[in-house]
């Protein structure tokens, strides 16, 4: 089935937990390009965004019939409530009034946006939740990586609340899981779960052949797990080899700055534009991307596979993603170092690029395919629909 205007005239409400512009982190990337592809299918989108640290964007008007903004209530009293903070702080009654009108399906982005999922006013509506993670697993892992005692307590407390609150998904008629791991979790508990891979900006594989001069790690460095991964690379991988490492991302911790300053082969590039991140990915010889959480799908991994040369990861980054064969996978520091040294001897070839194209398309990392899967959940619901 061709995607172009295949659902022309259909209407859809999309509730976003954040304004997805600028398109510079995983959740924003998935939402933005999902909206773009739904528009390509002819869907009339009514977008509802919670606003807190980003400004309204005219860029969204290009793909949406309407864009509405609601203030997120950043209030510490929500920490004392039964609902998780990320849910309780997104509780607009104005939003509920707007989505209650008419008969269009509603797509809730993440558990974050599900405050009104069980509302009696929406009882007769077709509701689909896009899960970006198994949220209580994600927050539990953030707690493990966090060193600040107050933040650690918050993540643990939020994880416990999220685990209990997840039952709200019983009120959804469909769940669009972002990865196989997430599908395995949700399909044990809820009907009508389908894998809908992450939406992304890459319409085709475009990679430079030959060799680069450095290894690259990139990510939002204010996220505890990314900070932990960057420190792991500095202290255990690039501590006694001469290969240059660039760490790129925003909001660098003091600990990370200090660790990098002690290694002459490590450079940190912070507060740089998205375009510069992509240039670094393209020019690197190895994109090295360890993670200590096997949750969701990492959009930075897709960026590296679509536009970068060799990709060196650990098992949690690729387990059950279908991307294992496109990466060099090692978990122990000694093995990671050995792979790095070996990879820097080898140019990246046309054969490797061909392999990327074949497997990325085969494993569903194609926005047209993902959009058709999502559309089937939204507009052609079936109780037997599975991944």
N, C-alpha and C positions, 0 to 999 in steps of 0.2 A: 504493500500500500504506500502510495506517495504521500509525503507529509504536507506539501504545499497546499494551503487552503482546504485541507481535508476536513476540518471542523469549522468551516466558515460560518460565522453568525452565532456560534455557541458562546454563551457568557459564563464567566467564572470569577468568583471572588478568591483572591490570594491574600492571606494574612502573613506578613513578613515580620519576624521578630526584630528586625533592624532595617534601616534604609540601605539597600544593597549597592549604593554608590557612595564613595569610590569602590571599585570592584577589586579589593586588595586583600581579602582573606577568604578562607574556604567557604564559609556560609554565604557571604555576599556573592561570591563567584557562582555558586550553585543556583541561588535564587535569581540573579540577574540574567544568566544565560538560559535558565528555564523559562523566564518570562519572554525572552527574545524568541525562543523556539516555539512557545505556545502561540505567540503572535504570528509566527511564520505559518502555523497551521490554521490561522484565521480566527482564533479565539479572541473574543472581546474581554479584556482583562480589567477587572476593578481591583486595583492594588491598595492594600491597607498596610501602612508601615508604622511601627513604633519608633518614636524619635527620642533620642537621648544624647548622643555625642556626635551626631552627624546632622548636616543640614538638608532640608528638602532639595531634591534634584530635578531639574527640568529634563534631564536626560531620560528619565523614566517615562515621560509623556510620549516618547517616540513609540513605545510598545504597549501603552495602556490607555484604555478609554478614560479612566479616572484614576487619580492617585490621591489617597487620603493619608493624613498624618495625625498620629495621636501621641500625646506625651506619655512616656514611660514614667511611672511613679517611682523615682529613686528615693525611697523612703525606708529608713531602717526598721520601722514598725513592721514592715512586711517580713522581716526575718523571724518574727515571733508567730507568724501565722502557720496554719496547717499546710497550706499549699507551699511548694518550693518558691523561693524568692524569684527565680527567673520566670515563674508563671504569675505569681501574685502581683508583681510589678507591671504586668501587661494585662490590665483588666478594664479597658475602656468600655463604658456603657454606650458611648457614641458609636463605637465600632459595632457593637452588638445590634444597635438600632439599624445601622446601614445594611449589615449582612442579613438581617431578618427580612428585609424587603425582597420581594420577588421569589424566584424558584431556582436560581442558578446554583450549581454545586459550589462547595467551599473547599479550598486547599489550605490547610493549616501548616505553616512551615515550622517544623520542630515542635517538641513538647512545650517549648517556651511559649508558643502562641495559642495554646489549647485551653485558656481560661474559660472560654465560652463553648467549648466542644460539647459539654453535657447540658447546655442550656435548653430548657423546655421550649423556648422560642425557635430552636433549630431542630426539634425532634423529627420533623418530617423531611428535613433537607438531606441531600447526599453530601457526606463529609469525608474527605480524604486527608490523612496526615502524612506529611513528608518527614520521615525520621532521619536526622542527620547523624545520630549516634544512638547507642543505648546509653541514655544520659546518666543514669546512676553509676554505670561502669566508668564513664568518662570522668565524672566528678570524683569518684573514689581514687582513680589514678592520678588526678590532679593533686589530691591530698597527699598521696605518696611522694610526689615530686616536690611539693611545696615545703619550704624551710621556715617561713614565717608562721609562728604558732597560731596566730589569730586567723590567718587565711586557711591554714590546714584544718582548723576546727570548722570554719565556714563550709569548706568543700565536703568534709565528712558529713556534716549536718544536712547539707543540701542533697548529698547522695542518698541519704536515708529517706528524705522526703520524696525525692524523685522516684525511688523504687516503689514507694507506696502509691504515689500519684499516677504512675504509669497506667494503672487500671482504667483511667479515663479514656484510654484508647478503645475500650469496649463500645464507646458511643460513635466510633468512626465506622463508616461502611467500607473503607479501604485504607491500607497502609502502604506507602511507597518507601521501601527500605533502600538505603543508599549503597549497601554492600551485602555480600553473601553472609558474612558473620551476623550482621544485624537481622537479615532475613531469618536465619536459623533461630535467633532469639525470639523475634516477634511471632513467627509462624507457629510456635509451640503454644502460644497463648491466645492469638487472635485470628479470626478468619480473614480471607481476602487480602493476603499480604503478597506483594510483588516486588521484585528487585527492579529499581529504576536507578541506573548508575548516575554518578555525579555529572551535572552539566558543566561545561567548561568552554573556554574561548578558542579551542584548537579544532579547526575544521579539517586539517590534514597534518600529517607528520612532516615536519620541516627541520632537518638536522644537518649541521655542517659535518662533512667528512674530515679526515685528518686528525690532528692532535691539538689539544689545548694545553695551557701552561699551569693550570691550577685545579684544585678540587674546590667544590662549592657546597656549603650548607646554607639553606635559607628557610626562613619562617618568622612568625610573629614571636619575637624574643621575650615579650612580656608574659607569654604563656609558659607556665612552669615546666611543662614537659619539653618544650622547645629549648628553654634555657638549660635544662638538664642534659639534653642531647648535645648541645653545643659544648658544654663543659666536658662531657664524656669524650668528644672528639679531640679537644685541646689536651686534656690530661692523659688520655689513654691511647690515642691513635697517632696524633701528630706531635707527640712529646719527644720522640727520638728519631724521626725521619725528616728528610729535607724537603719533601713535597709541600708546595705552598697551599694553604687553606684560606679561603675567603668565607667569612660568616656574614651573611646579609640579612637584615631585618630591622624592625623598629623596637624602640624602648629597651635598650641594652642594660642589663643589670650591672651594678658595680662589680659584683663577683666575676661576671663574664669579662668585663673590660680588664680587670686586673689579671685574670688568667691568660687572656690574649696578649697582654703587654709583656708577659714573661716568655713568650714564644716568638722568635724572630720570623718564623715562617707563617704566622697567623695574622690575618688582617680582618678587622671588623668594618663593615660598611653599614651605617645605620641611617635611618630617616631618608632613604632614597626612594625615588619614584618607581612605580610598577614597571615602567618601560625599562628602567635600568636593571631591575631584578631579572627580567627576561633576557636582557643582553648578557648578563652574567651567566645565566643558565646555558645559553647558546654557546658561549665561548669557553666554558669550563671543559676540561677533559673528562672529569668524573663529577657527577652530582652525587654526593654522599649524604644519605638521608636515613639515619637511624631514628627509631622512635621506641618508646617504652609503653605504648598503648596500642593494642590491636582493636581500635574502635573506628567505625565509619570508614571513609576512604579519604586519603590525604590528597587534596587538590594539588599540592606541591609535587607529589609523585607523578601525577598526570602531566603537569607542566614539564617536568624533567624528561619524561618518556616521549612526549610529542615534539620537544624542541631541543633537548640536550643529548650529549653523547652518552658515555657509559653511566649507568646508574647502579650505585653500590648501596645496598640496604641491609637491614637485619630482618629477621623473621616476622616480628610484629607489624612491620610496615606493609608486608605483602600477603600475609597468610589469608587464604580464602578470597583473594581479590581477582585471581585469574591473570595476574601480572608477574607471577613468579619467574616465568621463563624469559622475561624481558630484562631481568635484573640479575646482578651478581649478589647472592645472598650469603652473608656471613654474620655470626653472632659474637664470636670471641675476638678480642682485640688483636691477638697474634694473627689470626686468619684474615681479619680486615686489613691489617697492614700489608700482609703478603699479597692480597688482591690488589691493593692500591699500587704497590710497586710494579706488579705485573701489568696492570692496565696502562700505566704511564709509558710502557714500552711499546704499546700497540696503537696504531691509528684506528679511528672509527671508520668503517667501510660502508659501501653501498649495500652490501649483503645484510649488514646489521639494520640498516634503514628499512630494507624490504621486509625483514622479519618483524620490525616494529609495526609497520603498516598492517600486515596480515593479522597479527595477534591482537592488536588494539581494536580492530574492527570486529574480529571474530568474538572477542570477549565482551562486546556490547558497549565499548567506550566511544560511542558515536551518538551525537546529540539527536539526530533524526530518529534513531532506534529508541533512545531513551524517552523522547517526547511521545512517540506512538504508544509506548508502554504506559506512560502516565495518562495519556488521553483515554486509553482503554479502561483505566481505573476510574477516571472522572466521569466519563460519558457513556461507557458500555459496561456497567458493573455486572459482574457474574459471581455468584457465591462460590463457584468452583475455581475461580481465577487464582493461579499460583505461579511462582517464578519457574 
